[in-house]
Amino acid sequence: MMLITKQKKSRSRNLSGYELETIINFNQGENVAYIFTYEKTWQKRLEQGLGLKPTMVNDSGGKEYKLLKSLIAMPRQKGSTRRRQKRKWHKGLPKYAADSLHYCESR
């Protein structure tokens, strides 16, 4: 059973878009991560998609979740960078194939 705690704020106020942040926090010494977010789509995804329950809820709509680090995907290269690398590799492929063919014929 998870305990949900409410964080008390000294005064209630509307937060700016800049203040409505999402923080993913984990360190090497633990196998769990903590996600704190005000973003409703993240909250919905974490609760409905992963079945997580918030461990902390504050008065401004922010929620904190605890989950295994293995559920967080590491950042990958952007698609355009991968496409550029693939094109570069394909350009070098004919040369490699020609060199391989020449090597096989010379044996």
C-alpha positions in Angstrom: 0.0 0.0 0.0 1.4 3.4 -1.0 1.0 6.4 1.2 -0.1 9.6 -0.5 1.0 12.8 1.2 -0.2 16.3 0.5 2.3 19.1 0.4 1.1 22.3 2.1 1.8 25.6 0.4 2.0 28.8 2.3 -0.4 30.4 -0.2 -2.3 29.2 -3.2 -1.4 30.9 -6.5 -1.6 30.4 -10.2 1.7 29.1 -11.6 3.1 30.3 -14.9 3.8 27.9 -17.8 7.5 28.1 -16.9 6.8 27.0 -13.3 4.7 24.0 -14.4 7.7 21.7 -14.8 8.3 18.0 -15.1 11.3 16.6 -13.2 12.7 13.1 -13.7 15.1 12.3 -10.8 17.2 9.2 -10.4 20.7 8.3 -9.2 23.1 5.5 -9.7 22.7 4.1 -6.2 19.0 3.4 -6.5 17.0 1.3 -8.9 14.0 3.6 -8.6 13.3 7.0 -10.2 11.0 9.8 -9.2 8.9 11.8 -11.6 7.3 15.1 -10.4 5.0 16.8 -12.9 2.2 19.3 -13.3 1.5 18.1 -16.8 -1.9 16.4 -17.0 -0.9 14.3 -20.0 2.1 12.9 -18.1 -0.1 12.2 -15.1 -2.7 10.4 -17.2 0.0 8.3 -18.9 1.7 7.4 -15.6 -1.6 6.5 -13.9 -3.5 4.9 -16.7 -0.7 3.7 -19.0 1.6 2.4 -16.3 -0.8 1.9 -13.4 1.2 4.1 -11.0 -0.3 5.9 -8.1 1.1 9.3 -7.0 3.2 9.3 -3.9 2.7 13.0 -3.3 0.1 15.5 -4.5 0.5 19.3 -3.9 -2.2 22.0 -3.9 -1.3 23.3 -7.3 -1.9 20.1 -9.2 1.6 18.7 -9.1 2.1 14.9 -8.5 5.1 12.8 -7.8 5.4 9.2 -8.9 7.9 6.5 -7.9 8.9 3.8 -10.6 11.7 1.5 -11.6 14.4 3.1 -13.6 14.1 0.3 -16.2 10.8 1.8 -17.2 12.5 5.0 -18.4 13.9 4.9 -21.9 17.3 6.5 -22.4 17.4 9.4 -24.9 18.1 8.4 -28.5 19.4 10.4 -31.4 17.0 12.4 -33.4 15.7 10.7 -36.5 17.4 13.1 -39.0 20.8 12.3 -37.4 20.2 8.6 -37.8 19.1 9.1 -41.4 22.2 11.1 -42.1 24.4 8.3 -40.7 22.5 5.7 -42.7 23.0 7.7 -45.9 26.7 8.1 -45.2 26.9 4.3 -44.5 25.1 3.5 -47.7 27.4 5.8 -49.7 30.4 3.9 -48.5 28.7 0.5 -49.1 29.5 0.3 -52.9 33.2 1.0 -52.3 33.2 -1.7 -49.6 31.4 -4.2 -51.9 33.8 -3.4 -54.7 36.8 -3.9 -52.4 35.4 -7.2 -51.2 34.7 -8.4 -54.7 38.3 -7.5 -55.8 39.7 -9.2 -52.7 37.7 -12.4 -53.5 38.8 -12.4 -57.1 42.4 -12.0 -56.2 42.4 -15.1 -54.0 
